[in-house]
Amino acid sequence: MGLERLIEKTPVVGLGAENGNFHGVRFPRGLRLPIIARTALSAWHPRIRARRPCSRSPRPFACRAHACDETVQSTRCAWACARIMGLPASTPLPPPMLKIDPELLNNASMSPHRRALEQGYRWLRFEDGLEKQFQAFFTQGHLVRVRVAAYVSIVLFIMFVLIDLATLPAYVSVRTVSIRVTLIIPSFIIVLLASYRAAWRPYLGTAVFTAALVTGVSTVAVIGSALDVGYQIPYEGILLVALFVYLIACLEWRRALLANMVTLFAFVVMEFTLQTNAQARLYQIIFMCAANGVGAYGAYFLEHSIRTTFLVDTLLHELAALDGLTGLSNRRSLNIHLERVWRQALRDRQAVAIAMIDIDYFKRYNDRYGHARGDAALKAVADVIAGLARRPLDLTARYGGEEFAVIWHNPVPGELQAMGEVLTAAVAALHIEHLDSDLGRLTVSVGVAIGLPCAGDDAAALLRAADEALYQAKHQGRNQVVVSEPVAALV
Ligand SMILES: Nc1nc2c(ncn2[C@@H]2O[C@H](COP(=O)(O)OP(=O)(O)OP(=O)(O)O)[C@@H](O)[C@H]2O)c(=O)[nH]1
């Protein structure tokens, strides 16, 4: 079949289709074409060239391709087609090489992590808050590798010093050795110190960057200082330094690129100033540029994968620990956290309190207003409850259905009733209409239990006590707080 016929036979499904097809053109199933060919076909398609508006999306290329099983390619293609056809491309470029399971994205709540995965990070940069988190993840994750790289560098440069002393004439080695000993080796010692001292840790990235810069420029100085006295020493060391900085030093790509570009610039200047052999100069500069190209390419993909791992890791953690509707912790996380807080409180001889919260007459609410509004009400109540956890060891969770729980670590026993009442008042103040409830609006009942953990006790007794208090609050007429008797010795 000729190309024209193939193009004619491929049906148009609308620009920016959201229905699982390739943007612009539905390609025959199983037809595997490189992205460039798909882009070209999409752009050539007569009906696309006629700029027919999409039947589903009011703006061509405006839709997200999250439902598409070719998310990455199709969005990229939409972008490329838009460029070819002079249309605005409203879909940002997604990550260029790693395909993320759409299931994972669809199930995760909308967060900066999910947004970054959907929109991509071609320039290896996230939005501000997320970038900070990533930096912490990157530094922590590479601590051991940075240390190993620093140790290896120190050993290597001591070895180079010995080789210089053994093989170079004294008038050359005095220059090369002094550069290596006074500049390069100390810069790696500083990296080692920064990796070991907690107070210096925030500056570890800067220390590695400085060491990379110092090593690169100093190595150029080593070669130049030898050339200056008419002695040609192997220049391959500078290639090794470039690749080391890109791939082993655990530097972010941008910083590695910057350090190497400065080094490359210094190298080119040195070659034009001191190298008298024009052919050697040409080869050395070409090899240096090639090493930078290879290193920068490898380092880019390495960092891109690390960024993807960071995002996917966080999303998976979120999916396992959080409730999808409300964003509060799920019951599993609550149980794990309760055990932890209980052990901590046992060690510190401090109290733990649990509040169980249940929306009143929620079945009737669902029956009257529908499940969708029920979900929205659950979310609104959850947002109020989320404000109840103020200390690091406090936790708010969706216990199940329309029931929530709060863990308070070391609360003041006399304030529990008031804390519960603040919550009931805040939910009532949401003014969510509930005509089948006594107050005409949505309310909650709260049961609170407090206990001082004793050896042999378990946290389940506290949960049961809070549940009984909640039952009592319901029994007494709802929209109220009942604080139970302390489970063990009261604080
Ligand atoms: N919309 C929505 N409803 C839910 C969800 N989970 C549980 N429910 C509903 O919550 C209701 C709970 O009803 P019940 O346990 O009978 O309690 P209730 O009607 O609140 O009555 P009381 O607790 O005695 O005041 C049920 O109708 C469930 O279908 C959810 O995720 N979304």
The ligand as an SDF file (V2000), in Angstrom:
LIG
                    3D

 32 34  0  0  0  0  0  0  0  0999 V2000
  -20.6250    8.7610   49.5870 N   0  0  0  0  0  0  0  0  0  0  0  0
  -19.9650    7.8520   50.3170 C   0  0  0  0  0  0  0  0  0  0  0  0
  -20.6460    7.1540   51.2390 N   0  0  0  0  0  0  0  0  0  0  0  0
  -19.9870    6.2550   51.9790 C   0  0  0  0  0  0  0  0  0  0  0  0
  -18.6230    6.0080   51.7850 C   0  0  0  0  0  0  0  0  0  0  0  0
  -18.2480    5.0450   52.6760 N   0  0  0  0  0  0  0  0  0  0  0  0
  -19.3400    4.7140   53.3710 C   0  0  0  0  0  0  0  0  0  0  0  0
  -20.4130    5.4330   52.9770 N   0  0  0  0  0  0  0  0  0  0  0  0
  -21.7800    5.3820   53.4330 C   0  0  0  0  0  0  0  0  0  0  0  0
  -21.8760    5.7610   54.7810 O   0  0  0  0  0  0  0  0  0  0  0  0
  -23.0930    5.2300   55.2980 C   0  0  0  0  0  0  0  0  0  0  0  0
  -22.8990    4.7750   56.7220 C   0  0  0  0  0  0  0  0  0  0  0  0
  -24.1460    4.4630   57.2240 O   0  0  0  0  0  0  0  0  0  0  0  0
  -24.3790    3.8700   58.6620 P   0  0  0  0  0  0  0  0  0  0  0  0
  -23.2040    3.0410   59.0930 O   0  0  0  0  0  0  0  0  0  0  0  0
  -25.6940    3.1860   58.6390 O   0  0  0  0  0  0  0  0  0  0  0  0
  -24.3870    5.0900   59.6240 O   0  0  0  0  0  0  0  0  0  0  0  0
  -25.2050    6.4570   59.5820 P   0  0  0  0  0  0  0  0  0  0  0  0
  -26.2530    6.4810   58.5370 O   0  0  0  0  0  0  0  0  0  0  0  0
  -24.1770    7.5490   59.5010 O   0  0  0  0  0  0  0  0  0  0  0  0
  -25.8900    6.4890   60.9790 O   0  0  0  0  0  0  0  0  0  0  0  0
  -25.2470    6.8530   62.3620 P   0  0  0  0  0  0  0  0  0  0  0  0
  -23.7770    6.5750   62.2670 O   0  0  0  0  0  0  0  0  0  0  0  0
  -25.9110    5.9760   63.3420 O   0  0  0  0  0  0  0  0  0  0  0  0
  -25.5030    8.3020   62.5960 O   0  0  0  0  0  0  0  0  0  0  0  0
  -23.4840    4.1000   54.3510 C   0  0  0  0  0  0  0  0  0  0  0  0
  -24.6510    4.4800   53.6370 O   0  0  0  0  0  0  0  0  0  0  0  0
  -22.3360    3.9710   53.4100 C   0  0  0  0  0  0  0  0  0  0  0  0
  -22.7340    3.6410   52.0870 O   0  0  0  0  0  0  0  0  0  0  0  0
  -17.9490    6.7400   50.7750 C   0  0  0  0  0  0  0  0  0  0  0  0
  -16.7460    6.5940   50.5380 O   0  0  0  0  0  0  0  0  0  0  0  0
  -18.6490    7.6510   50.0750 N   0  0  0  0  0  0  0  0  0  0  0  0
  1  2  1  0
  2  3  2  0
  2 32  1  0
  3  4  1  0
  4  5  2  0
  4  8  1  0
  5  6  1  0
  5 30  1  0
  6  7  2  0
  7  8  1  0
  8  9  1  0
  9 10  1  0
  9 28  1  0
 10 11  1  0
 11 12  1  0
 11 26  1  0
 12 13  1  0
 13 14  1  0
 14 15  2  0
 14 16  1  0
 14 17  1  0
 17 18  1  0
 18 19  2  0
 18 20  1  0
 18 21  1  0
 21 22  1  0
 22 23  2  0
 22 24  1  0
 22 25  1  0
 26 27  1  0
 26 28  1  0
 28 29  1  0
 30 31  2  0
 30 32  1  0
M  END
$$$$
